[in-house]
Amino acid sequence: MTVTPGTVKTERKALAALELDAIPTAAVQVDPDDFTMRVTGIGGTGVVTVAQIIATAAFLDGHAVRSLDQTGLAQKGGAVVSDLKFTAMPSEASSKLRASSCDLYLICDTLVGTDPVNLKAASADKTVAVLSTAQTPTGHMVADTSIHFAEQNAIRSAVDRTVARTVSLDADRLAQELFGSAQYANMILVGAAFQLGRLPVTAKALEHAITLNGASAATNIQAFRR
């Protein structure tokens, strides 16, 4: 295998060709003063960072926010679940989502997202799931190549029968094609949720929160807009 590193200059040229000046305003379909969401994924891919950015954006828009990050025993490669609750005023309620209470279910990893324990927060009456179809192998799959992923139809069915609506896209592939790295996949999912009107924060606040976070801010903003 030969690895040929790119250059910052080349990456910036590629980004410049893709830049969008703004994202269209979406009609919000949920109540921002009584909103809950769950983000599921694997450690090391920015799941907690995405949750923190969304929470900061909601705070900038004037909402009270409670959050809970469940990172398991592994910082990288283990299951990560982040819950967020928006309210008009500060609340003393638990930060963890109760069963069937989730408005938006952001699935950054299919195996973690379809875990029945995590799916319990979803509701067939109101939950909209934004699902990345990318497949990240587990440690067992790396060690034993005879172990394979479940069929995409089975994964989709597990989500479909639990939520009101599912929107799926290969966020990793899109991030690779647009920005040369899958690390921006989660922000593409955030943009999809925003486009659906299921993420009740303003684009201005979200992009400001991305800027405050500081890590690859310009590219993450473009990933959100794309």
C-alpha positions as CSV (number, residue, x, y, z in Angstrom):
1,M,0.0,0.0,0.0
2,T,1.3,3.5,-0.9
3,V,0.0,6.5,1.1
4,T,0.4,9.9,-0.7
5,P,-0.3,12.8,1.7
6,G,-2.2,15.8,0.3
7,T,-1.4,19.4,1.0
8,V,-3.3,22.2,2.8
9,K,-3.1,24.3,-0.4
10,T,-4.8,21.5,-2.4
11,E,-7.5,20.9,0.2
12,R,-8.3,24.7,0.4
13,K,-8.6,24.8,-3.4
14,A,-11.1,21.9,-3.3
15,L,-13.1,23.5,-0.6
16,A,-13.2,26.9,-2.4
17,A,-14.8,25.2,-5.4
18,L,-17.6,23.8,-3.1
19,E,-18.3,26.8,-0.9
20,L,-21.9,27.8,-0.4
21,D,-22.7,31.3,0.9
22,A,-25.7,30.3,3.0
23,I,-28.2,27.5,3.7
24,P,-31.9,28.1,3.0
25,T,-34.0,28.7,6.0
26,A,-36.1,25.6,6.8
27,A,-39.7,25.7,8.2
28,V,-39.4,24.3,11.7
29,Q,-41.7,21.3,12.2
30,V,-41.1,20.9,16.0
31,D,-41.6,23.0,19.1
32,P,-38.2,24.4,20.1
33,D,-39.5,25.0,23.7
34,D,-40.3,21.3,24.2
35,F,-37.8,19.4,22.0
36,T,-35.7,16.2,22.5
37,M,-33.1,14.5,20.4
38,R,-30.7,11.6,20.6
39,V,-27.4,11.3,18.7
40,T,-25.9,7.8,18.5
41,G,-22.5,6.8,17.1
42,I,-19.1,5.5,18.0
43,G,-16.3,7.1,20.0
44,G,-13.7,9.2,18.2
45,T,-16.1,10.3,15.4
46,G,-17.3,13.6,17.0
47,V,-20.7,12.5,18.3
48,V,-20.3,14.4,21.6
49,T,-18.9,17.4,19.7
50,V,-22.0,17.5,17.5
51,A,-24.3,17.3,20.5
52,Q,-22.3,20.2,22.2
53,I,-22.5,22.3,19.0
54,I,-26.3,21.8,18.8
55,A,-26.7,22.6,22.5
56,T,-24.6,25.8,22.1
57,A,-26.7,26.8,19.1
58,A,-29.9,26.3,21.1
59,F,-28.5,28.3,24.0
60,L,-27.6,31.1,21.6
61,D,-31.1,31.1,20.2
62,G,-32.4,31.7,23.8
63,H,-33.4,28.2,24.9
64,A,-32.6,26.3,28.0
65,V,-30.7,23.1,27.3
66,R,-30.0,19.9,29.3
67,S,-27.6,17.3,27.9
68,L,-26.3,13.8,28.8
69,D,-23.4,12.0,27.2
70,Q,-23.1,8.3,27.6
71,T,-19.6,7.2,26.4
72,G,-19.3,3.7,27.7
73,L,-15.9,2.3,28.6
74,A,-14.1,3.2,25.3
75,Q,-13.1,6.7,24.1
76,K,-12.6,5.5,20.6
77,G,-14.6,2.7,18.9
78,G,-17.2,2.2,21.7
79,A,-20.8,3.1,21.6
80,V,-21.7,6.8,22.3
81,V,-25.1,8.2,23.0
82,S,-25.9,11.9,23.6
83,D,-29.3,13.2,24.6
84,L,-30.4,16.8,24.4
85,K,-33.6,18.5,25.7
86,F,-34.6,22.1,24.8
87,T,-37.1,24.0,27.0
88,A,-38.2,27.6,27.3
89,M,-37.0,27.9,30.9
90,P,-34.5,25.9,32.9
91,S,-35.9,22.5,34.0
92,E,-35.0,20.2,36.8
93,A,-36.1,17.1,34.8
94,S,-33.7,14.3,34.0
95,S,-31.4,14.9,31.0
96,K,-31.8,11.3,29.8
97,L,-34.6,10.7,27.3
98,R,-37.4,8.6,28.5
99,A,-39.0,5.9,26.4
100,S,-40.9,7.1,23.3
101,S,-40.0,10.7,23.9
102,C,-37.5,11.5,21.1
103,D,-38.3,14.1,18.4
104,L,-35.1,13.7,16.4
105,Y,-33.0,10.6,16.3
106,L,-29.6,11.2,14.6
107,I,-28.0,7.9,13.8
108,C,-24.3,8.4,13.0
109,D,-23.6,4.6,13.2
110,T,-26.1,2.0,12.2
111,L,-25.1,-0.7,14.8
112,V,-25.3,1.7,17.7
113,G,-28.4,3.4,16.4
114,T,-30.4,0.1,15.9
115,D,-29.5,-1.2,19.4
116,P,-32.9,-1.9,21.0
117,V,-31.8,-0.1,24.2
118,N,-31.1,3.1,22.3
119,L,-34.2,2.7,20.0
120,K,-36.4,2.7,23.1
121,A,-36.4,6.5,23.1
122,A,-38.0,6.6,19.7
123,S,-41.7,6.8,19.0
124,A,-43.7,5.6,16.0
125,D,-45.9,8.6,16.4
126,K,-43.4,11.5,16.3
127,T,-39.8,10.5,15.9
128,V,-37.9,11.4,12.7
129,A,-34.7,9.5,12.2
130,V,-31.8,10.8,10.1
131,L,-29.7,7.7,9.4
132,S,-26.2,7.4,7.9
133,T,-26.0,4.1,5.9
134,A,-22.2,4.0,6.2
135,Q,-20.8,0.8,7.6
136,T,-18.0,1.0,10.2
137,P,-16.7,-2.5,11.2
138,T,-16.6,-3.5,14.8
139,G,-13.5,-4.9,16.6
140,H,-14.9,-8.4,16.1
141,M,-15.3,-7.9,12.4
142,V,-11.8,-6.7,12.1
143,A,-10.5,-9.7,14.0
144,D,-12.8,-12.2,12.2
145,T,-13.5,-11.3,8.6
146,S,-16.2,-14.0,8.4
147,I,-18.5,-11.7,10.5
148,H,-20.5,-9.4,8.3
149,F,-22.9,-6.5,8.7
150,A,-26.6,-7.1,8.7
151,E,-28.4,-6.3,5.4
152,Q,-29.2,-2.7,4.9
153,N,-32.9,-3.6,4.5
154,A,-32.9,-5.3,7.9
155,I,-31.2,-2.2,9.4
156,R,-33.7,0.1,7.8
157,S,-36.6,-2.0,8.9
158,A,-35.4,-2.0,12.5
159,V,-35.6,1.8,12.4
160,D,-38.7,2.2,10.2
161,R,-40.9,0.1,12.5
162,T,-39.8,2.2,15.5
163,V,-40.1,5.8,14.2
164,A,-42.6,7.9,12.3
165,R,-40.2,8.7,9.4
166,T,-36.7,7.7,8.3
167,V,-34.4,9.7,6.0
168,S,-31.2,7.8,5.1
169,L,-28.0,8.9,3.3
170,D,-24.5,7.7,3.1
171,A,-22.9,10.6,5.0
172,D,-19.4,9.1,5.0
173,R,-19.4,8.8,1.2
174,L,-20.7,12.3,0.7
175,A,-18.1,13.7,3.1
176,Q,-15.3,11.9,1.3
177,E,-16.5,13.1,-2.1
178,L,-17.0,16.7,-1.0
179,F,-14.2,17.3,1.5
180,G,-11.9,14.3,1.2
181,S,-12.5,13.1,4.7
182,A,-15.3,11.2,6.5
183,Q,-14.8,13.3,9.6
184,Y,-17.4,15.7,8.3
185,A,-20.1,13.1,7.9
186,N,-21.9,13.9,11.2
187,M,-22.2,17.6,10.3
188,I,-23.8,16.6,6.9
189,L,-26.4,14.6,9.0
190,V,-27.0,17.7,11.1
191,G,-27.6,19.7,7.8
192,A,-30.1,17.0,6.6
193,A,-32.0,17.2,9.9
194,F,-32.1,21.0,9.6
195,Q,-33.3,20.8,6.0
196,L,-36.2,18.6,7.2
197,G,-37.2,21.3,9.7
198,R,-36.6,18.9,12.5
199,L,-33.7,20.7,14.2
200,P,-35.2,23.8,15.9
201,V,-32.1,26.1,15.9
202,T,-31.3,28.9,13.4
203,A,-28.5,28.4,10.9
204,K,-26.8,31.5,12.2
205,A,-26.7,30.2,15.7
206,L,-25.5,26.7,14.6
207,E,-22.7,28.1,12.4
208,H,-21.6,30.5,15.2
209,A,-21.5,27.4,17.5
210,I,-19.3,25.6,15.0
211,T,-17.0,28.6,14.9
212,L,-16.8,28.7,18.7
213,N,-15.9,25.0,18.7
214,G,-12.9,26.0,16.5
215,A,-12.0,22.6,15.0
216,S,-12.0,22.8,11.2
217,A,-14.8,25.4,11.5
218,A,-14.8,26.6,7.9
219,T,-15.1,23.0,6.5
220,N,-17.7,22.0,9.1
221,I,-19.8,25.0,8.2
222,Q,-19.6,24.0,4.5
223,A,-20.6,20.4,5.5
224,F,-23.6,21.7,7.3
225,R,-24.6,23.8,4.3
226,R,-24.1,21.1,1.8
